[in-house]
Every structure is written in C-alpha cells, then in structure tokens.
Amino acid sequence: MTPTRSKKAEISRLYDETRLLSRLVEDLRELPLADAGQLSLNLRPTDVAQVIRHTVDNFGLGAEVQEVSVSAQLPDDLAPVQADPDRVAQVLRNLLVNALRHTPSGGSATVSVSSMARTLEIAIADTGEGIAPEDLPHIFERFWRADPARARSRVGGEERLAGGTGLGLSVAQSLVEAQGGRIWVESTLGEGTVFRFTLPLVERVH
C-alpha cells in the first residue's frame, strides 16, 4: 500500500469511527422518545428537495474519502410535504450512513424523489453488497445485524466489518412513521439496496 493510499485509509477509518459514535449518541437519545410516542416534531410545509440537497452536500467529504459517489436526482417543482425538515434530514443521514458503510470504493449512492397522488416517495439507492432475502424481514429490528461473515466492505483498500449501531434504521422507521409516512427496503444480494420512504403532501385547501 502506498503512503498516500495508507493515509487515505487511515482518514477513512477515523472518519467512520467518529461518524459511528455520533450516530450512536443520537440514536440512543431518540429511542426512548420513540417508545413513549414523544418524538418532538415541528410539522410544516417543507421543501424536501432543499433538505435533500443540503444533506447530500454534507456527505461530500466522507464520500470522497471512501471513494463513493453520492448524488441527488430531483425533478423540478416538487410539491411541498407536511413534515419536520430536521427529522427528514435525520432520516436521510441515517440511510446515507448505512449506504456508505455497505458500498465499496468506486460505488455510488443516489437520492431520488417520485411524486405520488398524496405523497412523495424518497429513495436512497446504493450499489453495495446488498441484503440477503432471509435478512430483509429483520432489517428494521433494533440491534439486529446481518451475518458478520457476509457483512464486509472494502473502503480505502481495507476490508472491514460493515456493521453499524444496529439502531439507525429503527430510528429512521420511527421518525418516518411519526410524520405519517412509511419506509421499506428492496435489495438484491451482490447488486445493491434501495431504501424508500414516503411523506404526505401538504393538503390543498379548496
């Protein structure tokens, strides 16, 4: 391994550990509130495209270090959703962190939005290792992780466990459902994963 690549791998490892610790603290703070139905929400008309762009931009450095492309593909003139923009950003962060942890160098993670009759559907698609069919039903369970022998990724030339806190996806589910949406996952082992969640559109006054 060349000095430059070795340095990049070390930066990647330190960045990943810092991000994981920050995520763990945030998740542990949210779970008791979710259990008690006391999640703080500030629901209001929200420009979800703006939230997505800002969140994706904040992942620029981490994605660059990991040599993964992170982008947003958004249609023009999206209708506003009735949501808490900070909570939407939190969901996106959790899902993007998950995508980066499971996507090797040279891969990509893309956020896109589709308009439905009464909702917007946000998708976070990665080109990572994918999730085995038998693991999919458990993906939102707290503290659940896939088989460690299979959950590995290569980042910065290093092979390592691609685990997380085991809480982020559960927190994301609680936040989405608290805002009147739903979340689910589609995946093909060896090809990639797509997490999708919906948010309700602002009701029109006739």
Long-range contacts (C-beta under 8 A, 24 or more apart in sequence): 1-157, 5-156, 5-157, 8-65, 8-156, 8-157, 9-155, 9-156, 9-157, 9-158, 11-65, 11-156, 12-65, 12-66, 12-155, 12-156, 12-158, 13-156, 13-158, 13-160, 15-61, 15-62, 15-65, 16-66, 16-101, 16-155, 19-62, 19-97, 20-164, 20-165, 23-93, 23-94, 23-97, 23-164, 23-165, 23-168, 24-165, 24-167, 26-90, 26-171, 27-94, 27-165, 27-167, 27-168, 27-170, 27-171, 28-167, 30-171, 30-174, 30-175, 31-142, 31-167, 31-170, 31-171, 31-174, 34-171, 34-174, 34-175, 34-178, 39-87, 39-174, 39-175, 39-178, 41-84, 41-87, 41-178, 41-179, 42-84, 42-86, 43-82, 43-83, 43-84, 43-179, 44-82, 44-83, 44-84, 44-85, 45-80, 45-81, 45-82, 45-202, 46-80, 46-81, 46-82, 46-83, 46-84, 46-85, 46-88, 46-199, 47-78, 47-80, 47-85, 48-78, 48-80, 48-81, 48-83, 48-88, 48-113, 48-120, 48-122, 48-199, 49-74, 49-78, 49-113, 50-85, 51-85, 51-88, 51-89, 51-92, 52-92, 52-111, 52-113, 52-122, 54-89, 55-89, 55-92, 55-93, 55-96, 55-111, 56-92, 56-96, 56-111, 58-93, 59-96, 59-100, 62-100, 63-100, 63-109, 65-156, 66-100, 66-103, 66-105, 66-155, 66-156, 67-105, 67-106, 67-155, 67-156, 68-100, 68-103, 68-104, 68-105, 68-106, 68-107, 68-108, 68-109, 69-107, 69-108, 69-109, 70-96, 70-100, 70-108, 70-109, 70-110, 71-108, 71-109, 71-110, 71-111, 72-110, 72-111, 72-112, 73-110, 73-111, 73-112, 74-111, 74-112, 74-113, 75-113, 75-115, 78-113, 78-115, 78-120, 79-115, 79-120, 79-201, 79-202, 80-201, 80-202, 81-119, 81-120, 81-199, 81-200, 81-201, 81-202, 82-179, 82-180, 82-199, 82-200, 82-201, 82-202, 82-203, 83-179, 83-181, 83-199, 83-200, 84-179, 87-175, 87-178, 87-179, 88-179, 88-199, 90-171, 90-172, 90-175, 91-172, 91-175, 91-176, 91-183, 91-197, 92-122, 92-124, 94-168, 94-169, 94-171, 94-172, 95-124, 95-169, 95-172, 95-195, 96-124, 97-164, 97-168, 98-164, 98-168, 98-169, 98-195, 99-124, 99-125, 99-126, 99-128, 99-193, 99-195, 100-126, 101-153, 101-162, 101-163, 101-164, 102-126, 102-128, 102-129, 102-151, 102-153, 102-162, 102-193, 103-127, 103-128, 103-129, 103-153, 103-192, 104-128, 104-129, 104-153, 104-154, 104-155, 105-154, 105-155, 105-156, 105-157, 116-198, 118-200, 118-201, 119-181, 119-198, 119-199, 119-200, 119-201, 120-198, 120-199, 120-201, 121-196, 121-197, 121-198, 122-196, 122-197, 122-198, 122-199, 123-194, 123-195, 123-196, 124-194, 124-195, 124-196, 125-192, 125-193, 125-194, 126-192, 126-193, 126-194, 127-191, 127-192, 128-153, 128-192, 128-193, 129-153, 129-162, 129-189, 129-190, 130-187, 130-188, 130-189, 130-190, 130-191, 130-192, 130-193, 131-185, 131-187, 131-189, 131-193, 132-189, 133-189, 136-185, 136-187, 139-169, 139-185, 140-169, 140-170, 140-173, 140-183, 140-185, 141-170, 142-166, 142-167, 142-170, 143-167, 172-197
